[in-house]
Amino acid sequence: MGIELGVTHSYAGLLSASGEPVLLPNREGELSTRSAIWFEDSGKVVVGTEAWKMRGLNDHVFLEFLRDIGHGVTYPTPDGTFSPSDFCALMLKRLTTEVTENKGSISALAITIPASLTDSARHDIRRAAVMAGLSDFRFVDVSTSLALSTQRRYQLSNGKYLVISSGVCSTDALVFEVIGNDVRVLYSLGILQLGFRDFRNQIIDLINRKYLQMTGNKISADEMLTSCMLTQWHVDQTIQSLESRTKATTPLRTDRGILRCEISREEFVESVKSLTEQIGLLVESVLDFSRISVRQLSGCFLQSEPEIRSHLTHSLKSLTSTSVLEMPEGSAAIGATIYAALSAGNEMLTDVQRIGVRQMLIQDLAPSFLGTIELDRSTWKLRNRVIIPKGEPLPAYRSYELTADDSGQLAAITLTESGSEQEDPDFVNHIKTHPASRVRPGSRHTLTIGFDKNGCACVTIVCRDDDDGTSGFMELAHPRR
């Protein structure tokens, strides 16, 4: 099973008996489930489309909470304070429950995560999966899952391909290489606060400036939305209509009557120019890190919100000089399903499914920074030491030497996934010396830290002495999968 956990819509995919990854309709018969939570009453929570329909009608409807994950944001509800991680747990519970009720138990599960999310946000989603009762699951970047879905859908030949995924709140870019049936991720990069929400806000600011010109009344954009009864739906319709028209008109209801605010396509392009340039820089950066030029691309694919798809398609075509193909809805869930099936191994698939999945090798990238917290003896301050940088091809390992102190203990080391040079880093995992473990004072040991091919953090320590001393034992306090 693969789950695409989205800001506005979530999808569930399943590997069919014939080995074909397919999207599963929810209980309402829709391929997507709204990422919405409604506390109808204390102890009664509604998840999905029915909750979304109550937006604006109830104070306890929560939408787009995934954009706040990892930032310490909380929400008051009739059942106490909830975090975005708690809401994600409710979404995952509904999506997986619908599958188990109709299809049976889940043998392998992959959940998508945008490449732009911080390590803290990734761990909050991991917490949500555990709270939802899931025990055997893997994470896959949205970009990687789109690469797998694209490779299968279009039967791509050998070459290098670019995938752009622009959602409501973030945009990710990926370059991957197809070699036979195998997929090799070259580089993945994402930007938060660069999505359709930002395009919408730019148009609202443009309408606000035109409102000032028409009325001479200077008010904030938020005040204008309320006083003029301008809804997000009206703004979205204005953006979408500019795909096929040179001008669009938005009604503004004021004390003077209904004012018709006219926006041209040129004004729209100019107002979102800074956002378009950021996406262009994102594409250039991911190509540079992949060490290829646009001339080496064999194809370009785009997944975006429908309102700005035409604009982004035109911008990407101008940038890459390549035709841009559209990715259908739920493509990330399809790719996650393929990833889950390949990660599960042949022994968990039927003969027909093995043929349908078409076994391939996937080389992914390190999902986050991996390193140690060390004491700088010159300043007596803690600092981060990056060992495996984010984006390193998997598997990736680094080793270095440790020497036991006079008491026979190895130096305490803290493993983090922050990767920054802050003095007070966000500790994620810790390596600790086993209390019963002792080694010979002065003995030498090799510590190896890295990510395996599935992106799981690994730590091993090996005694290098030739005597009969006992080797020290180190373990992860909170193992990662």
Secondary structure, DSSP 4 states (H G I P E B T S, - for coil): -EEE--SSEEEEEEE-TTS-EEEPP-TTS-SEEE-EEEEEETTEEEESHHHHTTTTT-TTEEESGGGGTTTT--EEETTEEE-HHHHHHHHHHHHHHHHHHHH---S-EEEEE-TTS-HHHHHHHHHHHHHTT--SEEEEEHHHHHHHHHHHHHT--SEEEEEEEE-SSEEEEEEEEEETTEEEEEEEEEEET-SHHHHHHHHHHHHHHHHHHHH-----HHHHHHHTT--HHHHHHHHHHTTT-SEEEEEEEETTEEEEEEEEHHHHHHHTHHHHHHHHHHHHHHHHHHT--GGGEEEEEEEE-GGGHHHHHHHHHHHHSSPEEEPPTTHHHHHHHHHHHHHH-GGGS-HHHHHHHT---EE-B-SS-EEEEEEETTTTEEEEEEEE-TTPBSSEEEEEEEE--TTS-PPP-EEES--S--SS------EEE-TT----TT-EEEEEEEE-TTS-EEEEEEE--SSSPPPP-EEESS---
